[in-house]
Amino acid sequence: MKVKAERIENSQVVLEVEVEPEEEERSLEAAYRRLVKSTNIPGFRKGKAPRAMVERYLGREFLLQDALERLVPELLNQAIEEQELQPVAQPDVEVTQTEPVVAFKAVVPVSPTVELGDYRGLRVEREPVEVSDEDVNRVVDQLREQHAPWEPVDRPVQLNDLVTMDVEGRVGEEELERREGVQYEVLGGFAFPVPGFAEKLVGLEKEKEAEFTISFPPEHERSELAGHECWFKVLVSEVKEKKLPEPDDEFARSVGEEFETFEALRERIESNLQGMAEQQAGQAYEEEVVDAVVEQAKVEFPPVLVESEIDRLIRDQERELSLSKLSLEDYLSRMKMSAEQLRDELRPVATKRVARSLVLSQVVEDEKIEVSDEEINAEIDEVAQGAGERGQEFKDFFSSPIGRQALEQTLLTRNTVNLLKQIASGEADAGEPQDGGAESEAGEADAGEPQDGGAESEAAESLEKGGQGDAQ
């Protein structure tokens, strides 16, 4: 066997292997002995036909293919061992010629290389978090909207009203809708029962029957209705509008018994918003720091790691879809996307995650960061306490070897990211390596991109749950 090795980009090594004639002959003879036992050749008992007859009957190409199925992996393993390579995944193998001698090429993905930059000299400014009166006012307005009662009004229908009506709808001779006394909130852009229906109600008067037609959009989910015209007859019997409560002490008490005054409610809203804003800012800062460390580093890794990460992301997506009783095929059909297009869409995310993981692993090695049994045990107790009735189930899982290993990796990542944040903020000594024992504000470093705001909505929701929504 003759081997030529060449290291190429992305942590890959190309092996070009030329098979010696005696190796090929030995493999062909072994293939003959296997095939002759299962081949019925006229004029010969099974297993007794000579090799020349077997080759003539089956074809030399068939015999050679069987031989190479065993010879190529055998010689590839020998070549990898001779070149002292450490593959991180299965090589991509191609037989390049069979005449005059057999030769094949293998692209071997090897261990990634990571060269960290001067991350200990890195400084990232953390933006201060401020909650304005306008932010608080937006939450107050949301709460007023949520607590606003519907009151009857004597006027034509307007957007955002709540109407009671009789409605009949037909597409041709087919009855689509017939309901009496149905309540319908007249929201602009609402697509039920058909886009534009809500807008058609605007201006209608009580007890006056109205008829109108609307065309279903060509891309309507029900293909038998797509593009068809629907006739509606509507009789509105009642119109109601929301009456926003005054922002006073009485309103505050309606939100939660613990709010004696409107000012107390505003203070709690401001506190909740501040807590959530700080949490989001912490997540954003964490992302910025890790991205800065990755940007400084020189990272090289084989593409197969990205493909494996894409596979993992797709499995995660399949699990999420299953909660909505959807399959991945259903999702792709709705999105008008092929499986390969989905992989292409996920590739940038997967590439970033692989690079981040490799860089953080190198920081762990350089900083000699470890996780103690005490840390793991404490985390198990905390997870169990937060799981409520399933606490013992979670405790049992994370106490198992596989569970402890997963938890150890999570804590290792958390501690590493914390150390990087301490360095970037100037809190850590820029000299000797140290561990990063403090808890992370946002969990694992590869948990994805920072989440969008929505703090006002979250604050309103938390107050709706009995006023117990202090930021964690």
Secondary structure per residue as TSV (DSSP state, phi and psi in degrees):
chain	resnum	aa	ss	phi	psi
A	1	M	-	360.0	129.8
A	2	K	E	-109.8	132.0
A	3	V	E	-124.7	131.3
A	4	K	E	-120.5	126.3
A	5	A	E	-116.0	137.6
A	6	E	E	-140.8	123.6
A	7	R	E	-81.9	129.3
A	8	I	E	-117.4	-179.7
A	9	E	T	-64.6	166.0
A	10	N	T	62.0	40.3
A	11	S	T	51.4	54.7
A	12	Q	E	-133.5	148.6
A	13	V	E	-124.8	129.2
A	14	V	E	-95.4	122.6
A	15	L	E	-106.7	124.1
A	16	E	E	-109.2	116.1
A	17	V	E	-116.2	128.9
A	18	E	E	-111.6	124.4
A	19	V	-	-82.5	131.9
A	20	E	-	-68.9	147.3
A	21	P	H	-56.0	-39.8
A	22	E	H	-66.9	-32.1
A	23	E	H	-68.5	-40.7
A	24	E	H	-64.2	-43.7
A	25	E	H	-63.5	-43.4
A	26	R	H	-59.3	-40.1
A	27	S	H	-71.7	-37.9
A	28	L	H	-64.0	-39.5
A	29	E	H	-64.0	-41.1
A	30	A	H	-65.7	-37.5
A	31	A	H	-65.2	-41.8
A	32	Y	H	-58.7	-44.8
A	33	R	H	-66.0	-30.4
A	34	R	H	-74.7	-45.0
A	35	L	H	-75.1	-32.8
A	36	V	H	-63.9	-26.1
A	37	K	T	-72.0	-22.3
A	38	S	T	-117.6	10.5
A	39	T	-	-111.3	126.5
A	40	N	-	-92.0	111.2
A	41	I	-	-113.2	123.5
A	42	P	T	-53.6	133.0
A	43	G	T	92.0	-5.4
A	44	F	S	-131.3	142.7
A	45	R	-	-69.8	149.2
A	46	K	T	-58.6	128.0
A	47	G	T	91.3	-4.2
A	48	K	-	-111.1	-4.1
A	49	A	S	-70.6	140.6
A	50	P	-	-70.1	161.4
A	51	R	H	-60.6	-39.8
A	52	A	H	-60.0	-38.8
A	53	M	H	-70.2	-38.2
A	54	V	H	-64.7	-43.0
A	55	E	H	-62.5	-40.7
A	56	R	H	-68.5	-36.6
A	57	Y	H	-75.7	-45.0
A	58	L	H	-91.6	-24.7
A	59	G	-	97.0	136.6
A	60	R	H	-63.1	-32.7
A	61	E	H	-62.4	-39.1
A	62	F	H	-65.1	-43.5
A	63	L	H	-63.5	-42.1
A	64	L	H	-66.6	-39.6
A	65	Q	H	-61.1	-43.8
A	66	D	H	-62.7	-39.3
A	67	A	H	-65.5	-43.0
A	68	L	H	-70.5	-26.7
A	69	E	H	-60.0	-24.8
A	70	R	H	-105.0	-34.2
A	71	L	H	-70.9	-43.7
A	72	V	H	-61.1	-50.7
A	73	P	H	-58.9	-38.0
A	74	E	H	-62.6	-50.3
A	75	L	H	-69.0	-33.6
A	76	L	H	-62.2	-44.9
A	77	N	H	-61.3	-39.9
A	78	Q	H	-64.2	-42.4
A	79	A	H	-64.9	-40.8
A	80	I	H	-62.6	-41.2
A	81	E	H	-67.8	-42.2
A	82	E	H	-62.0	-39.1
A	83	Q	T	-84.6	-0.5
A	84	E	T	56.1	45.2
A	85	L	-	-91.9	154.8
A	86	Q	-	-124.6	87.7
A	87	P	B	-63.3	144.2
A	88	V	S	-104.6	-3.9
A	89	A	S	-163.2	172.7
A	90	Q	-	-64.0	132.0
A	91	P	-	-66.9	155.7
A	92	D	E	-94.4	115.8
A	93	V	E	-113.3	139.7
A	94	E	E	-140.7	125.4
A	95	V	E	-76.9	118.1
A	96	T	E	-93.4	-23.0
A	97	Q	E	-162.9	155.0
A	98	T	-	-121.8	-11.5
A	99	E	S	-134.9	143.7
A	100	P	S	-72.8	-19.9
A	101	V	S	-130.0	159.8
A	102	V	-	-78.1	134.7
A	103	A	E	-142.4	147.2
A	104	F	E	-142.2	159.3
A	105	K	E	-121.8	138.9
A	106	A	E	-131.3	129.9
A	107	V	E	-98.6	112.7
A	108	V	E	-103.6	116.9
A	109	P	E	-76.8	125.1
A	110	V	B	-115.3	178.6
A	111	S	-	-57.1	136.9
A	112	P	-	-62.9	159.6
A	113	T	E	-119.3	136.2
A	114	V	E	-130.6	123.8
A	115	E	E	-119.5	105.8
A	116	L	-	-71.7	147.7
A	117	G	-	-85.1	-163.9
A	118	D	-	-82.6	67.7
A	119	Y	G	-68.8	-22.2
A	120	R	G	-75.7	-15.2
A	121	G	G	-96.7	3.7
A	122	L	-	-74.2	136.4
A	123	R	-	-132.4	128.0
A	124	V	-	-126.2	122.4
A	125	E	-	-74.1	135.1
A	126	R	-	-100.0	123.4
A	127	E	-	-71.4	135.5
A	128	P	-	-67.3	152.3
A	129	V	-	-105.3	128.6
A	130	E	-	-132.1	140.0
A	131	V	-	-111.4	122.6
A	132	S	-	-92.9	166.4
A	133	D	H	-60.6	-34.9
A	134	E	H	-63.1	-38.1
A	135	D	H	-61.8	-45.8
A	136	V	H	-63.8	-42.5
A	137	N	H	-61.7	-35.9
A	138	R	H	-63.6	-40.0
A	139	V	H	-67.8	-41.9
A	140	V	H	-58.3	-43.9
A	141	D	H	-64.0	-38.1
A	142	Q	H	-63.5	-42.9
A	143	L	H	-65.6	-39.3
A	144	R	H	-63.0	-40.2
A	145	E	H	-63.6	-41.6
A	146	Q	H	-67.2	-31.9
A	147	H	H	-97.9	3.7
A	148	A	-	-74.4	127.8
A	149	P	-	-79.9	153.0
A	150	W	E	-85.6	127.7
A	151	E	E	-125.7	137.9
A	152	P	E	-63.1	143.9
A	153	V	-	-133.3	151.7
A	154	D	S	-107.5	79.3
A	155	R	S	-162.0	169.1
A	156	P	-	-64.9	162.3
A	157	V	-	-67.2	138.3
A	158	Q	-	-125.5	163.4
A	159	L	T	-58.6	145.5
A	160	N	T	77.2	5.1
A	161	D	-	-77.5	165.6
A	162	L	E	-115.4	116.6
A	163	V	E	-112.5	149.9
A	164	T	E	-108.4	130.0
A	165	M	E	-152.7	160.7
A	166	D	E	-100.7	136.3
A	167	V	E	-138.6	139.9
A	168	E	E	-133.3	133.8
A	169	G	E	-135.1	139.5
A	170	R	E	-138.1	143.2
A	171	V	E	-116.0	104.8
A	172	G	T	64.8	-125.9
A	173	E	T	-93.2	-4.2
A	174	E	E	-88.4	126.6
A	175	E	E	-77.4	123.8
A	176	L	E	-98.2	-35.8
A	177	E	E	-151.4	136.3
A	178	R	E	-154.1	104.2
A	179	R	E	-140.7	148.5
A	180	E	E	-120.1	140.4
A	181	G	E	65.9	26.5
A	182	V	E	-81.2	141.3
A	183	Q	E	-95.0	139.0
A	184	Y	E	-144.5	124.6
A	185	E	E	-87.9	124.4
A	186	V	-	-85.4	85.3
A	187	L	-	-104.5	128.4
A	188	G	T	-61.7	133.1
A	189	G	T	84.3	-1.8
A	190	F	-	-67.9	131.6
A	191	A	-	-92.6	4.4
A	192	F	S	-108.8	139.1
A	193	P	S	-76.7	-12.8
A	194	V	S	-156.1	143.2
A	195	P	T	-53.5	132.2
A	196	G	T	98.1	-9.8
A	197	F	H	-63.6	-47.0
A	198	A	H	-58.9	-42.5
A	199	E	H	-64.3	-30.8
A	200	K	H	-68.1	-22.7
A	201	L	H	-78.1	-23.1
A	202	V	T	-60.8	128.0
A	203	G	T	96.3	-11.3
A	204	L	-	-70.2	144.6
A	205	E	-	-103.8	154.8
A	206	K	T	-63.9	144.1
A	207	E	T	62.0	18.6
A	208	K	-	-119.3	115.0
A	209	E	-	-68.8	139.8
A	210	A	E	-134.0	146.1
A	211	E	E	-125.6	144.0
A	212	F	E	-159.8	163.9
A	213	T	E	-123.1	147.5
A	214	I	E	-138.9	139.3
A	215	S	E	-93.0	133.8
A	216	F	-	-68.8	142.6
A	217	P	-	-64.7	149.5
A	218	P	T	-58.9	-27.8
A	219	E	T	-96.8	19.9
A	220	H	-	-58.0	143.9
A	221	E	S	-64.0	-27.8
A	222	R	S	-92.3	102.8
A	223	S	T	-60.2	-30.0
A	224	E	T	-71.3	-15.2
A	225	L	T	-103.5	-17.7
A	226	A	T	-55.7	126.8
A	227	G	T	80.7	-6.8
A	228	H	-	-86.3	156.3
A	229	E	E	-94.1	134.6
A	230	C	E	-114.1	132.0
A	231	W	E	-98.2	133.0
A	232	F	E	-123.0	145.3
A	233	K	E	-125.6	126.7
A	234	V	E	-129.7	137.9
A	235	L	E	-128.5	110.4
A	236	V	E	-85.9	125.0
A	237	S	E	-103.4	-20.4
A	238	E	E	-153.6	142.6
A	239	V	E	-125.1	129.9
A	240	K	E	-128.4	149.4
A	241	E	E	-129.1	158.4
A	242	K	E	-79.3	135.8
A	243	K	-	-108.2	106.8
A	244	L	-	-66.8	130.8
A	245	P	-	-69.1	151.1
A	246	E	-	-67.5	140.6
A	247	P	S	-75.8	78.5
A	248	D	S	-133.1	-173.2
A	249	D	H	-62.2	-38.3
A	250	E	H	-62.2	-43.0
A	251	F	H	-61.3	-42.6
A	252	A	H	-59.3	-43.1
A	253	R	H	-67.2	-27.9
A	254	S	H	-71.1	-23.6
A	255	V	H	-75.8	-40.8
A	256	G	-	-167.0	140.0
A	257	E	T	-61.7	-25.2
A	258	E	T	-77.0	-9.2
A	259	F	-	-95.2	97.8
A	260	E	-	-75.5	-29.7
A	261	T	S	-132.7	160.9
A	262	F	H	-64.4	-33.0
A	263	E	H	-65.8	-37.5
A	264	A	H	-63.5	-38.6
A	265	L	H	-64.1	-44.5
A	266	R	H	-62.6	-39.1
A	267	E	H	-63.9	-40.8
A	268	R	H	-67.0	-41.4
A	269	I	H	-59.6	-45.7
A	270	E	H	-62.3	-40.5
A	271	S	H	-64.4	-43.7
A	272	N	H	-63.0	-45.4
A	273	L	H	-62.3	-40.0
A	274	Q	H	-62.9	-45.6
A	275	G	H	-61.7	-44.6
A	276	M	H	-69.6	-37.2
A	277	A	H	-64.8	-39.8
A	278	E	H	-66.4	-37.8
A	279	Q	H	-64.8	-45.3
A	280	Q	H	-65.5	-39.0
A	281	A	H	-65.0	-36.2
A	282	G	H	-64.7	-41.3
A	283	Q	H	-64.3	-43.7
A	284	A	H	-64.6	-39.1
A	285	Y	H	-65.8	-41.2
A	286	E	H	-60.1	-46.0
A	287	E	H	-60.6	-43.0
A	288	E	H	-64.5	-40.9
A	289	V	H	-66.0	-49.8
A	290	V	H	-62.3	-42.5
A	291	D	H	-59.8	-38.8
A	292	A	H	-66.3	-39.2
A	293	V	H	-66.4	-42.8
A	294	V	H	-64.4	-39.7
A	295	E	H	-64.0	-33.3
A	296	Q	H	-71.2	-28.3
A	297	A	S	-81.6	156.0
A	298	K	E	-104.9	113.0
A	299	V	E	-122.1	131.4
A	300	E	E	-132.5	129.7
A	301	F	-	-150.4	153.8
A	302	P	-	-71.5	145.6
A	303	P	H	-58.1	-24.2
A	304	V	H	-61.9	-28.5
A	305	L	H	-66.9	-36.2
A	306	V	H	-67.0	-42.9
A	307	E	H	-63.0	-38.0
A	308	S	H	-65.4	-38.1
A	309	E	H	-68.3	-37.2
A	310	I	H	-61.2	-42.8
A	311	D	H	-57.2	-42.1
A	312	R	H	-67.3	-41.3
A	313	L	H	-63.6	-38.0
A	314	I	H	-67.9	-39.5
A	315	R	H	-62.4	-41.0
A	316	D	H	-61.3	-42.0
A	317	Q	H	-65.4	-38.6
A	318	E	H	-62.5	-40.4
A	319	R	H	-64.2	-41.7
A	320	E	H	-64.9	-41.6
A	321	L	H	-64.9	-35.6
A	322	S	H	-63.1	-27.3
A	323	L	H	-66.1	-25.3
A	324	S	T	-100.4	16.7
A	325	K	T	60.0	34.1
A	326	L	-	-116.5	146.8
A	327	S	-	-98.0	165.0
A	328	L	H	-62.2	-35.8
A	329	E	H	-63.8	-40.1
A	330	D	H	-61.2	-44.5
A	331	Y	H	-62.0	-46.7
A	332	L	H	-63.1	-36.8
A	333	S	H	-65.5	-43.5
A	334	R	H	-65.9	-36.3
A	335	M	T	-84.5	-2.8
A	336	K	T	51.9	52.9
A	337	M	-	-134.1	142.9
A	338	S	-	-87.3	165.4
A	339	A	H	-61.4	-37.3
A	340	E	H	-69.4	-36.4
A	341	Q	H	-64.8	-37.4
A	342	L	H	-62.6	-43.2
A	343	R	H	-62.4	-41.5
A	344	D	H	-63.1	-37.4
A	345	E	H	-67.0	-35.9
A	346	L	H	-83.7	-14.8
A	347	R	H	-59.7	-43.7
A	348	P	H	-61.7	-39.8
A	349	V	H	-64.8	-46.1
A	350	A	H	-62.3	-41.9
A	351	T	H	-61.1	-43.3
A	352	K	H	-63.8	-42.1
A	353	R	H	-65.5	-40.7
A	354	V	H	-63.6	-46.3
A	355	A	H	-61.0	-44.2
A	356	R	H	-61.5	-45.0
A	357	S	H	-61.6	-43.1
A	358	L	H	-66.5	-40.9
A	359	V	H	-65.6	-44.8
A	360	L	H	-63.9	-37.7
A	361	S	H	-62.6	-38.2
A	362	Q	H	-67.8	-37.1
A	363	V	H	-62.9	-42.4
A	364	V	H	-56.0	-45.3
A	365	E	H	-67.2	-46.1
A	366	D	H	-67.9	-36.9
A	367	E	H	-88.7	-6.2
A	368	K	T	55.2	46.6
A	369	I	-	-79.7	135.2
A	370	E	-	-133.4	163.4
A	371	V	-	-120.7	126.1
A	372	S	-	-83.8	161.1
A	373	D	H	-61.0	-34.5
A	374	E	H	-63.4	-40.2
A	375	E	H	-62.9	-44.0
A	376	I	H	-63.8	-45.2
A	377	N	H	-61.9	-41.3
A	378	A	H	-64.0	-39.2
A	379	E	H	-68.4	-38.3
A	380	I	H	-60.0	-45.0
A	381	D	H	-62.2	-41.2
A	382	E	H	-67.2	-42.5
A	383	V	H	-62.6	-43.8
A	384	A	H	-63.1	-41.5
A	385	Q	H	-65.5	-35.7
A	386	G	H	-80.2	-7.4
A	387	A	T	-92.3	-1.4
A	388	G	G	62.6	-127.5
A	389	E	G	-64.2	-23.2
A	390	R	G	-93.1	14.5
A	391	G	H	-56.1	-46.4
A	392	Q	H	-67.2	-36.1
A	393	E	H	-62.1	-44.3
A	394	F	H	-67.2	-39.6
A	395	K	H	-63.2	-41.8
A	396	D	H	-63.5	-42.9
A	397	F	H	-64.1	-50.5
A	398	F	H	-74.5	-9.7
A	399	S	H	-87.0	-13.5
A	400	S	S	-74.7	160.7
A	401	P	H	-54.8	-45.5
A	402	I	H	-68.4	-36.7
A	403	G	H	-67.7	-43.1
A	404	R	H	-64.0	-37.6
A	405	Q	H	-65.0	-42.8
A	406	A	H	-63.4	-41.8
A	407	L	H	-68.0	-37.8
A	408	E	H	-61.7	-40.9
A	409	Q	H	-65.9	-39.5
A	410	T	H	-61.9	-46.6
A	411	L	H	-66.6	-36.4
A	412	L	H	-62.6	-44.7
A	413	T	H	-63.6	-43.9
A	414	R	H	-60.4	-47.5
A	415	N	H	-64.9	-36.2
A	416	T	H	-66.6	-45.5
A	417	V	H	-63.7	-38.9
A	418	N	H	-60.8	-41.9
A	419	L	H	-62.1	-43.6
A	420	L	H	-63.0	-37.5
A	421	K	H	-66.2	-40.2
A	422	Q	H	-63.6	-39.5
A	423	I	H	-65.7	-48.5
A	424	A	H	-64.8	-30.1
A	425	S	H	-88.9	-6.2
A	426	G	T	86.0	6.1
A	427	E	-	-78.8	-28.2
A	428	A	S	-95.8	151.6
A	429	D	-	-66.8	127.5
A	430	A	S	-78.3	7.6
A	431	G	S	-92.2	-101.8
A	432	E	S	-73.0	149.1
A	433	P	-	-60.5	153.2
A	434	Q	-	-154.0	165.0
A	435	D	-	-83.9	168.4
A	436	G	-	-118.3	70.6
A	437	G	-	-74.4	-17.4
A	438	A	S	-70.7	157.3
A	439	E	-	-74.8	145.9
A	440	S	-	-79.7	148.2
A	441	E	S	-78.2	-18.8
A	442	A	S	-133.7	18.2
A	443	G	S	76.2	-142.0
A	444	E	-	-66.9	148.8
A	445	A	T	-69.8	-27.5
A	446	D	T	-99.1	30.1
A	447	A	S	-76.3	6.6
A	448	G	-	104.7	-168.4
A	449	E	S	-78.4	156.9
A	450	P	-	-58.7	143.1
A	451	Q	-	-77.7	149.1
A	452	D	-	-66.2	167.5
A	453	G	-	-59.9	-102.4
A	454	G	-	72.9	17.8
A	455	A	H	-63.7	-37.1
A	456	E	H	-62.8	-44.6
A	457	S	H	-63.5	-42.0
A	458	E	H	-63.8	-39.4
A	459	A	H	-64.5	-42.0
A	460	A	H	-64.2	-41.6
A	461	E	H	-64.1	-41.2
A	462	S	H	-65.8	-37.4
A	463	L	H	-69.7	-30.7
A	464	E	H	-65.8	-25.0
A	465	K	T	-88.5	48.9
A	466	G	T	83.0	13.9
A	467	G	T	73.7	15.3
A	468	Q	-	-98.6	32.2
A	469	G	-	-96.8	31.8
A	470	D	-	-58.6	141.5
A	471	A	-	-60.9	139.3
A	472	Q	-	-75.2	360.0
